[in-house]
Structures are given as C-alpha cells and as structure tokens.
C-alpha cells in the first residue's frame, strides 16, 4: 500500500536540502549554458587542443563540429500536417530494412530448490517494401543451475548478461544477413553501445559485456550496416563533462545535470534538430583497453560517437553509433531513417516498440513459466523442480 501523506511529510522534512540543491543546480546550469555558448566560433581542432590534458574529457568534437557555427543542426523539412509528415517518412524508408531487438528475463525462483531461469529475446524486421513484408519472431533459452552458478557472480547478473549477449548475437546476425543481401539497412539497439553500467560487476561479467559490445561495433563496421543505439530518456553527461573542462566549471553536483538539460533550451523558431556528432570519452571508454577486440587487437575506445536528436516536444533522444558511419559520410542519411522510423511510431521508433511488445514478459507469463517448470518436473520425475508450499500458496492467491 502506498501512503501518500507519509511520503509528503517525509519530503517536507528534506525540503531545505532539496531547495538548496535546486538552487545550486540552476546556478550550475547557467554556467554550463555559458560554456556551451562559448563553443560558438571554436574549431574542432582548437577544442581538442583545449581538452588535450584531460584523460577522459567526457566528449571530443568530431570533424562535423566545424560544419555549423553552433552545436545544433536544424532539419530543413517542414510539414503542414501529419499526413505530409508521414508521406515524407514513408518515402525516406522505402526499401530500407529496419531491425530492432529487445529482451526480457525470468530470474530463478527461490521457492524452487533447483534454480532455473529463462531469457526471451524478440526481434522485428521491417523491409519497408510495397508488399508490407516484415518479420517478428522470438527466441527463448532456459538457464540451468550450472549456467547460473559461476564463481562469485550473482545469478541475477548472469541472467541479465545472457539476455544482453543474445540480443547482440541477434543484431549481429541481422547485420551479416543484410550485408549478404546488399540492401540498405539499419540496426536499432534499445540501449547504449557503452557498458559503463557494468563497471562495478565482477571481472568475468564485465569483460563479457565489453566483448559483446565490441562484437556489435566490429560487425557493423565489417558488414557496413549502420548501427544506432537509441536512448529515449538519457541521463548521460558526457557533453556537460566536456563543458566543465572547457569552462573551468567545478564538477561538484554537475553530474546531476544531463546533456539534454543543456542542449534542450528554448530558442527562437526552435523546430527540430540534432546536435553535431561527438566522440564519447567517458572514463571507461577513454581507456582503450576496455574496448579492445580480442580477435584482431583493434580498440573501439575511440569509435563510439553520439548525437542528440530532437524530433518531438519531449527531451532529445541520445543516439550512439560507430564512428565509421561518420567517416563514410552517411550519418545524415542514417539520422533521416531514424527520424522517419520515429514518425511512423508516433514519436518513438516503431521497430523498437514492436520488438518490445513481442519480448515483454508479464506477471501472468511468469506464473505460466513457473507452472510449466513444475509440470515438467512432475512429468520427468525431477523432484527438485517442484514448488514449495509457499509458492503454491502464492499461486492460489494470485491466480
């Protein structure tokens, strides 16, 4: 039960601290906005030189930085109505294959003596052809205790890792298939190309995350199939970290201010836009050994770029992509595909929505999984796959 009044009272007790933090954040935001304005007129070379003493400056400008006087690139298209917008999107995506992958997981249930977990990934591939051809499918794997008990790693970490590896394996398969077809395509990844989140994990788990991410970057470059990671509500602060270094701004509490808070400010005739592309250089990425490919020795620590994309009235989305897309001169085209896919989806890429809907596991699905485990155990005489009396009681009350 949620006790709203008690929560309000608890917040009132912390009001002074929250007010002070809000005041500090507003002041810090103004400093960052000033530092952002100071970038106007600087060249990419000059900015890189300013940041040269920093091992992990957060971000570095790409050559695209010299393309416009500011850091926003306005889109030239303007539509009078939704029909015209959708017509543009349809034409832009014609014969372009878009694929997105998502996943869900069922952790091992502690009420079963024999811990068994499951991972489900699903993918949606739309070829945007006149015949409306698309593919929506899923893959399920059950994880046995042998796979869930490895060294000191927590079982839940291993389930999430396995899901991540399966998602990336499916994206890699798509990119290889599209390379063989020789068709225009883009792979959308619902997440980040970096694995900063795994920094505190055990070495084995962290290294497997990095190896999987590197395999995705390598496959994209080898197959020449663009890869775009789409982060809808990013709290990343790579750009603001760079501004702190450039403007001599204290980073105390600055990490609470996201890139989108600085980039997404009201301006005259705002329209929709994207930021110029930057190279991600947060600490774990700037250490090139962390993203070194064990196959060929190449490091991808300076191969992950990002831009922010404003395509609706919410905060900009963060897009990450391998640097080869920028070197190949196709970034604008790829951004247009992502924009068009978001228009089709009503403000969020349709392919990602479809993959998520196919992959999601509901509470009812979880109950069905547990019953399936128990039935399997009874059928094959595996007594350690029988639920405890506590679990049986839960099932009676919740179903």
N, C-alpha and C positions, 0 to 999 in steps of 0.2 A: 504494500500500500504506500502511496506517495503522500507525505504530509506537507502540503504546500505552505501552510502557515509557519511550520517549524523551519522550513528552508528559508523563507523570507526573514525570519528572526535571526537565523544564522548568518545570512548575508548582511543584515544590519550591523551585526557585531564586527564585521570586517569592512564596513563602509569606508572608514577613514583610510585604510590601507589601499582599498580599491580606487578611491578618489585620487590619492597621491600617485598611484601607478598610472591612472588615466591621464593626469596632468603631465607626468614625465613622458609618457608615450606620445602625447600630442606635440610636446616640445621637440622630442627626438624626430618625429615625423617631419616637422618643418625643417629641421637640419638636413634630413635626407633628401627632401624635395629641393632644397637649395643646392645640395651636391649634385643632384640629378640635372638641374638646370645648368650647372657649370660644365656639364659634359658637352653642351652645345658648342660647336666650333672646334672641339678637340678632334684630332685624328686618332685612328685606331693605334697607330704606331706610338703616338705621344702618350696615350692612355696605358698601353702595355709598358712603356718605359717607366711611367709613374708607379705601376704596380710591380715592377720587376723585383724589388726587395722582398716581396711577400711570397712565402712558400705556397700558401693557399689563400689567394685573394678573393675567393668566392666565385668570381667570374672574370673572364677576359673577353675583350671585344674580338669579334671576327672581322674579316675584311669588309663585311657588309655594313659595319658601323660607319664607314665613310660614304655610304650610299645616300644618306639623308642627313639634314642638319640636326635633327633631334634623335630621339630613340624610338619614335613611333612611325610606322609606315601605314599610311591611310589606304584603304581599299577604294578603288575607283568606281566600283559598281554602286549604283543607287537604284532601288526598286520602288515603284509607286504602290505596289500591293503585294500580297502574299503569293498570288498566282505568278507574277513576274519573277519573284524570288525563287519559287520552286522550279520555274521553267529554266532559269539560269543553272540551278543545281542539277537538274536532270541532264542538261546539255553538257555540263562540266564533267559529270560522272559517266557519261555514255561510254560503254566498253571498257571501263576501268574496274578491275576486280578489287573489292574491299573485303578484308577479312579481319574479324576480331575474335579473341579468345577470352574466356573467363572461367572461373572455377569456384567450387565450394568444397567443404570438407566436413566429415563427421568424425570427431575425435573418439578415441577409445573410451568406452563407458566403464566407469569404475565399479559399477554394480555387476559386471560380468567378470568372473575370475580370470578368463582368458581375454586380454585386451586386444580388440580388433577395431581398426579404424577404416575409413573409406575416403577416397578423394574422387571428385567428379569434375571433369572439365567439359566445356561445351564450346563450340565454335559456330560462327555464322559467316558464310561467304556469299557475297552478292556480286554477280558479274555485271550488273547494270546493262544487260542486253535487252533487246526488244522483246525477247520471249520470256523475260522475267525470271531467268534461271537463277537459283540460289541453292545453297547447301546449309542445312542446320543439322548438326549431329553432336553426339556426346560420347565420352569415354569414361568408364568407371574402373577404379582399381581398389582392391581391398588390401590393407596393410596388416600383415601378421605381426605377432609379438616379436619375432626375430628382426623385423624391419623397424619396430618401434623402440626397441631397447638396444641402443648403441652407445657404448661408453657412458659419459656423463650427460649426454644430451637429453633434454626433456622430450617426452613422447610428443607433446603438442607441437614443439618446434619441428620435429621430424615430419609430422603430418603436413604442416604448412609448407615446409621445404619441398616435400614430394609434389604437392599441388603446384608450386611455383615451377618446378622442373618440368612437369607435364605440360603446363601452359606454354612454356617456352619451346619445348620439343614440338608442340603442335604448330606454333608460329614458324619455327624453322622449317618444318615440313611444307607448310604453305608457301614460304618464300622459295624453296627449292622447286616445288611444282610450278610456280609461276615463272621462274627463270627458264624452266624447260619449255613452257608454253610460249615464252617470248612476248607476253602481253603486258600492258600497263597494269600495275597493281600497287597497292599499299597495304601494309600490315599495321593494324592498330592494337596497341598494348595498353590495357587498362591498369596503369601503374607507372613506376619510374624505371628508367634504364640504369639508374644507380641503385646500389644496395646499401646505402648508408644506414638503413634501419637495422641491418644485421651486424652492426659494429660491436655490440656487446654480446653477441652469440658465441658459443664455443667455436674454436678454430675450425673444426671439421665442417660444421654447419655453415659458418660464414664463408669459408672457401668454396663450398658447393654453390652457394648463392652467387658468388662472384663468377665462378666458372660458367654457370648457366647464363648470366647476363652477358658475359663476354661472347659466348657461343651465338647469342642472338645478334650482337653487333657484327661479329665476323660473318655470319651467314647473310645478313643484309648486304654487307659490302661485297661479298663474293658473288652473290646472286644478282646484285644491282636492283634489288627490290626495296623501295623505301620503307622504313620502319618508323612509326611515330608513337611515342608513349603519350597518352592523353590523361592529364591530371586535372580534374574539374575544379577542385577546391584546394589548391596548393597552398601550403604554408611555408614553402621554401623561401629562403632568404639569401640566395647566392648573389643576386643583384644588389641588395641592400648592404651585404657584407663588403662588396666591392666599393660601394659609395662611402662606407665608413673609412676604408683605407684611403680613398682618393681625397675625401674631405677632412680627414683628421678627426673623425667623429668617434667618441667613445662607443664601444660595442656593448656596454653595460645596458641591459634590457633592450638593446637594439634587435636582438634575435627574436623578440616578440613581434616585431614589425615585418610582415611578409613583403615579398617583392610586389605582389598585387596591390598592396596598400599604397605603395609609392607610384606605381605605374598607372593605376586607375583613378586618376583625379579628373574632375570636370574641366573641360576645356571648350572653348567656343567651337561650334559646329563639330561636335565630337565625332559622330559617325562611328564606324567600326574600324579596327586597326589591328596590327600586330606589332610587337616590338622587334627591333633588329635582333639578329641571332647573336647569342653569347656562348662562349665555351664554359661549361661547368667546371669549376675548380675549387669545390669544397674540399676539406682536408682529406677524406678517404679517397676521393677521385684524383686529387692532385698527386697523391702518392702512386706513381705509375706502376709499382709492383703489384698493387692491389687488383689491377685490371689487366694484368699481363696474361696473354693467351699461352697456355701450356703447350699448344700444338706447334705454333710457329714462332713463339717468343715475342710477338708484337704486343705492345701495350696499348690499351684503349683508354688510358687515363686522360688523354687529350683529344678524345674522339667523340665525346658526348656534348652535344650542343642543346641549347634551349631557346625558346621564344615564348612570349605570352600572346595569346590570341583573344581579342575582344570581338565576340560575334553575337552577343545578346546584352541585355541590360543588367546582368549579374557581373560578378568579378571575372576578370580574364582567366581563361584556362591556360595551364602551362603545358607546352608541347616540348618533348625531348626527342632528339633524332640523332643518328650518327652523322659525323662531320662530312662523310663522303657525299651526302646529299647536297650539302652546300658547295663542296668543291666541284660537283658535277653540274652546278648551275640549274638545278631543278627544284630548289626549295619553294619558290613561288607557286609552281605547278602543284607540288605536293600539299602546300597550305591550302590552295584552292580546293583540292579534293577533300581535305578535312573539313573546310568550311561548308562545302556542298553537302557532305555527309551529315553534318550537324543541322543544316537546314532541313534535310529530309527527316531528321529525328526530332524536329521541333525545338532545336537549341542545344541538342546533345547528340553526338554521333549515333546514328541509327544502328549501325552494326554492333557497337558496344552494348547498346540497350538489348538487342536481340540475343547476343551471347550471354548477357547477364540473366535474362529471363529464362534461357534454356539451362543455365548452370545452377541457379539458386536452389538451395535445399531448405524446405520449410520445416517447421516443427513437426507437422504431420508426416513429412518424409522421414524425419529422424525416428519417429515412432515406428514407421513401417520397416525401417532398416533394422531396428532392434528386434522386432518380431521376426524378421527374416533370419537374423542370426540365431535366434532361439529355435526356430523351426529347422534350420539347417543342422543345429546341434542335436536336436531330437532325432532327426532322420538318420544321421550318421553316427549316433551314439557318442557324441563329443560332449561329455557332461560339463566340462568347464565353459561351455558356451550357453549355459542355462542362466537366466537372470535370477538375481537374489530376490528374496521376498519383498525387500524394499522397492526394487524396480517394478515387481509385479503390482505392488500397491499403487505406485505412481501411475502405471498404465491404466489401472481400473479407474482412478480418479480423473485422469486427463483425457480419456477417450470415451 
